[in-house]
Amino acid sequence: MGATTLTLDRQEDEFFGQSSVHSLLREVPHPDRRSRRSTAPPRNRDKSSATSLLTAEFALPPRQVADKFLDLYFDNVHIFYPWTHSTWFKKRYESLWTPGGYPGAETGQTGDIGLGGDQCPETTFFCALNAMFALGCELSDLPEKESA
């Protein structure tokens, strides 16, 4: 879906246009693969622990703000870049606010439908959710001081 290879041929800019994702990716610096080695020991995290959702890395904004940002994302961004199965993603999002809490991955209800589906790890789900919040915040009418 919209994938392309990057080459140094400038004629492609004429085909894709300067505002295309292809042109954007040409501007992204590509780090040297050798510098990717990490000296930090690998983190061992219990993926099934519900208490891990109480840590700061999974903190959520207040419900009203979160709903507004997510609505702005789905109304303005998702229509152009439908990277999620919106129905199941929203169901998984709604489960964050229920007393039973977040069900986590592998509940057996949706199968492998990508972000929001059963096979989506919780860290990936929260990463996508935070990206949606950030884009929704950018699209919001909040004063700059509040959106920071």
N, C-alpha and C positions, 0 to 999 in steps of 0.2 A: 504494500500500500504506500505509494509515493516514494519507494526506495529507489535509490540510484547510486551509481558508483561515482567517485570523485576523480576527475582527471584535471590536468593542467590546461586543457583546451579552452580558450576563452569564448569560443563560438557557443558553448553550452549556455553561457550567461544570456545569450540572445534568445535561446529556446526556453529556458526556465524563467528568466527574468530576475532582476536584482532582488525582488522581495520574496523569492522562493526559498523553501527550506534548503534546497541544494546550494544556493548561493550563500546562505547563512552558514552551512557546514563547511564551506570553503574558507570561511573566516576564523573558524575555531582552531586554535593551536593544537597540534597533535603532539603529545608528550612522547619523549623517548621511551620505548618499551623497557629498556634496562633500568630506568629510574623508578619503575613500579614496585620493585621489591620493598617489602616492608620489614623493618627490623623489630616491630612490635610483635609480641606473641599473639597467636590467634585467640580470639575471645570465645569462651565456651559459655553459651547461653542456653538455658532451659526453655525451649520454644513453647512448651505446653503450660508454662507457668502463668496463671492469670494475674499474679501479683506484678509481673513485669509491665503490665499496662498502667500501673500506678506510678511508674517512674517518669521523670521529666521528658524523656525522649518520646513518650506517647501522650504528652499533655495536650489537651484540646482547649480551644478558646471557649468562651461562654456560648451556650447553645444558640442564642439569638444571632450572635455574630457569625458563628460557624454556619448556620443555616443560610444566612444572607450571602456569605462568601461562596458557598457551594451552589446556591441558586444562580448567582452571577456567573460562576464558571460554566454551569450546564447551559445557561441561556446564551452565553456569548462565545465560549471557546469550544465546548464539546460539539456544537453543531458543525464546526469546521474540522476538528480533530477528534473523532470519536474513538479514543483509545480505550475506553472502558465499556463494559456492558452496563449501561446506565441503570437499568432496573435492579440488577443484582448488586451493583456497587452501592446504590442508594439504600437498599435493604440492609446491607452490611453496615453502612454508615448509621442508619437508624438504630441498629442493634447496640451501638455504642452508648445510646442514651436510655436504654431499658434497664430495669433493676437487675436482670440476669446478666447484663453486660455483653461484651463482645464475644461472639462464638468462636472466633479464630478460624483457621483454615481447616479443610477436610471435614466438613460436616455432612458431606454426601448429598447435598441438595442440588447443586448446580453443575457439577462436573467441571471440566477445564475450559472456562470461558474467559480467562484472563483476569485483569484487575477486577476485584470484587467477587470472583468465583471461588469455589472451594479450594482450588489448588494454588491460590495466591497466598504466599506467606504473609504473616501479619506485618513484618517490617516493610515489605513491598507495598502493602495496602496503605500503611500509614505514610510512607514516602509519597505515594501518589496523592493521598488526601492532603498532605501538607503543601504539595505543589498546587493543588486545586485551590486551597485556601489562599496561597500567595497570589495566584492569578486573579482570584475573586477580589482580593484586597486591592490589587492594582486597578481593577475595574470599578471599585466602589466609589461612592461620593464622600467617603470619610475625609475629614481634614488631614493634611499630610502628617501632622503631629500624632494623631490617633492611629493612623495606618502603619506607623513605624514600629 
